[in-house]
Structure formats: structure tokens, C-alpha cells
Amino acid sequence: MDLLKSAVDAVTGQLSGLWPQTPSEKPVLIDGKLRPCQWTPNCVSSESCDIVHHVDPLAFSGEPNLAWAALKELIVREGGTIQDEQPKYLWSTFLIPVFGYIDDVEFRLAEDEGVIHVRSAARFGFYDLNVNRARVDQLRAALIMALKE
């Protein structure tokens, strides 16, 4: 299995050079909220109101700092890389195997709401085959399990 993973990583590494590696500007909060999705269907956000882009936030109960710490561990475990962390804000990236696409995944801790808002978007292309929506759903389920332990 390690041989297969090494082969996929090698191909991904070669192909990833064909697409942008970093956003033109570092993602940031805008007026205390995650950036809105563009019109393309390759982005989801818990702060979006439209049906194409909306996804539920990551809910938690209990201590917000425990949920935030668990989320950071999950990002790394699920193959993401934390690029920047500010108070109540986190920017991570995920590399899509084989194709080498990079997705930017941002989080905003809303302690008073008991949620972590999330935005997951492909940097390149028009349609992402619901990869970003599936990633958020997977992170949500993993966070629920991690917080039960």
C-alpha cells in the first residue's frame, strides 16, 4: 500500500505544478465572516445562503477550545496542511491526489453559536465533483466522533 501511495504522491507532485500553488492573496475574514463563494459550483460555505453553496457548519457542544484543537488535529489527519492560524480563524489546504488540484479550506470559530463555520473551495476549475462538500461532511462526522472520545 505504501508503494501505491508513493506512486500517487509522485504523480500528484508532478501535476500540481501545472496549477496555481498559492492564492493571489492570503485568505482572510471579511467583516468578521468567511469570504463568500464565487458563482462557480466548486465552493461550499456554511455562511452562504444559496442552495448551491450552502453547507451546514461544524457543530459542537462544550468547550470551544477543545473543538478547535480537535479540528486542527483532524485537518492534519485527513491530509490537510494548516497554512495560517489567527484567533478564531484557520486557513488550511488540501491537495487532491492524482490531479494535483489544491483546495483552500477555511474555518471560523463562532463560540456563541456553538459552531465552526467552514468554507471549502477549489482554486482551479469550474466543477469539483462535490469534493469540497464531501470533505466538509467528512470533517463534520470526524469532529463529532473526536468530541465523543
Backbone torsions as a table, in degrees:
resi	resn	phi	psi	omega
1	MET	NA	-36.1	178.4
2	ASP	-63.7	-34.0	179.0
3	LEU	-65.3	-42.6	178.3
4	LEU	-63.8	-44.4	178.7
5	LYS	-62.0	-40.8	178.8
6	SER	-63.4	-40.1	179.5
7	ALA	-65.8	-44.2	179.1
8	VAL	-63.9	-43.4	178.7
9	ASP	-61.2	-38.6	179.7
10	ALA	-65.4	-45.8	178.6
11	VAL	-64.3	-44.4	179.5
12	THR	-60.0	-44.4	179.8
13	GLY	-59.4	-39.4	179.1
14	GLN	-70.1	-45.0	-177.0
15	LEU	-72.4	-28.9	-175.6
16	SER	-64.8	-22.3	177.4
17	GLY	-68.8	-13.0	-179.6
18	LEU	-81.5	-14.1	-176.7
19	TRP	-122.2	163.3	-179.8
20	PRO	-56.4	138.2	-179.6
21	GLN	-96.0	-29.8	178.9
22	THR	-134.6	147.9	177.8
23	PRO	-66.5	156.7	-179.3
24	SER	-61.8	-31.2	174.6
25	GLU	-132.6	144.4	178.4
26	LYS	-63.7	131.0	178.6
27	PRO	-59.5	139.8	178.7
28	VAL	-144.2	165.3	172.6
29	LEU	-72.5	146.7	176.6
30	ILE	-118.4	115.8	-176.3
31	ASP	53.1	40.1	176.5
32	GLY	78.6	7.9	-179.0
33	LYS	-126.1	163.2	175.3
34	LEU	-67.4	152.1	178.7
35	ARG	-59.6	143.5	176.8
36	PRO	-70.9	153.5	174.6
37	CYS	-71.9	150.3	172.5
38	GLN	-76.4	-176.2	-175.1
39	TRP	-73.4	-18.5	-177.7
40	THR	-71.9	150.5	-177.0
41	PRO	-84.1	25.0	-179.9
42	ASN	-105.1	30.3	-178.0
43	CYS	-147.0	142.3	171.9
44	VAL	-131.4	149.9	179.2
45	SER	-152.3	139.0	177.6
46	SER	-75.8	-10.2	178.2
47	GLU	-101.6	7.4	176.5
48	SER	-89.3	143.9	-179.5
49	CYS	-97.8	-16.6	-176.4
50	ASP	-86.9	152.1	-172.6
51	ILE	-65.9	-29.6	-178.6
52	VAL	-68.0	-40.0	-172.8
53	HIS	-103.6	-16.2	-173.8
54	HIS	-71.9	138.3	171.6
55	VAL	-140.4	149.0	180.0
56	ASP	-67.9	147.0	176.1
57	PRO	-71.2	172.2	176.8
58	LEU	-88.6	111.2	-176.6
59	ALA	-88.8	150.7	175.7
60	PHE	-148.4	160.7	171.3
61	SER	-127.5	153.4	-178.9
62	GLY	96.2	-154.3	-174.2
63	GLU	-68.3	118.4	-179.9
64	PRO	-58.5	-37.3	-178.6
65	ASN	-65.5	-31.6	176.5
66	LEU	-68.2	-41.1	177.8
67	ALA	-64.8	-41.6	-179.9
68	TRP	-64.1	-43.9	178.4
69	ALA	-64.8	-41.5	178.2
70	ALA	-63.1	-40.5	178.6
71	LEU	-60.6	-44.4	-179.6
72	LYS	-61.4	-40.2	177.0
73	GLU	-64.7	-40.5	180.0
74	LEU	-64.9	-40.1	179.3
75	ILE	-56.3	-49.4	-179.3
76	VAL	-66.3	-43.7	179.8
77	ARG	-61.7	-34.7	-178.6
78	GLU	-85.7	5.8	175.0
79	GLY	98.3	6.7	179.6
80	GLY	-87.4	167.1	176.9
81	THR	-126.0	126.1	177.6
82	ILE	-78.4	121.3	-177.3
83	GLN	-94.7	-36.0	-177.4
84	ASP	-157.7	143.2	176.1
85	GLU	-135.3	127.8	174.9
86	GLN	-121.5	169.4	175.8
87	PRO	-56.3	120.4	177.3
88	LYS	65.9	17.3	178.4
89	TYR	-142.8	140.1	-179.0
90	LEU	-142.5	133.8	175.7
91	TRP	-118.0	125.9	177.6
92	SER	-130.7	164.7	176.4
93	THR	-129.1	148.8	176.0
94	PHE	-127.6	132.0	177.3
95	LEU	-95.0	127.1	-179.9
96	ILE	-84.0	118.9	-178.0
97	PRO	-56.8	153.1	178.2
98	VAL	72.1	-56.6	-175.8
99	PHE	-80.1	-25.5	177.9
100	GLY	80.2	11.7	177.3
101	TYR	-68.4	148.7	176.8
102	ILE	-114.3	131.0	175.7
103	ASP	-109.6	138.2	175.0
104	ASP	-97.0	127.9	-179.0
105	VAL	-124.7	119.6	-176.8
106	GLU	-116.5	150.4	-179.3
107	PHE	-134.6	143.6	175.8
108	ARG	-132.5	120.4	-179.9
109	LEU	-78.5	119.6	176.3
110	ALA	-112.9	82.8	-174.8
111	GLU	-55.5	-43.3	-176.7
112	ASP	-67.3	-22.5	178.7
113	GLU	-94.3	-12.9	-176.7
114	GLY	70.4	32.0	-180.0
115	VAL	-139.8	161.2	169.1
116	ILE	-115.8	113.7	177.9
117	HIS	-74.3	148.4	-174.5
118	VAL	-137.0	145.9	172.5
119	ARG	-135.2	125.0	179.0
120	SER	-128.8	123.3	-174.1
121	ALA	-144.0	140.9	173.4
122	ALA	-75.3	142.3	177.1
123	ARG	-78.9	-27.0	-171.0
124	PHE	-130.6	146.9	173.2
125	GLY	95.5	179.9	-176.9
126	PHE	-106.4	-52.9	-176.9
127	TYR	-118.2	139.4	-174.5
128	ASP	-111.1	13.7	-178.6
129	LEU	56.5	30.4	179.3
130	ASN	64.3	23.4	179.1
131	VAL	-62.2	-43.6	-177.5
132	ASN	-67.7	-40.9	177.4
133	ARG	-62.6	-44.1	179.6
134	ALA	-64.0	-38.0	179.1
135	ARG	-62.6	-45.6	-179.8
136	VAL	-63.3	-43.1	177.8
137	ASP	-60.9	-40.1	179.1
138	GLN	-66.7	-43.4	178.1
139	LEU	-64.2	-39.0	179.0
140	ARG	-61.1	-48.4	-179.5
141	ALA	-63.6	-41.2	-179.8
142	ALA	-66.6	-36.8	178.9
143	LEU	-67.1	-41.3	177.3
144	ILE	-58.5	-45.3	179.8
145	MET	-65.7	-43.1	-178.8
146	ALA	-63.5	-36.8	-178.6
147	LEU	-76.9	-17.0	175.8
148	LYS	-77.3	-25.4	-175.6
149	GLU	-72.6	NA	NA
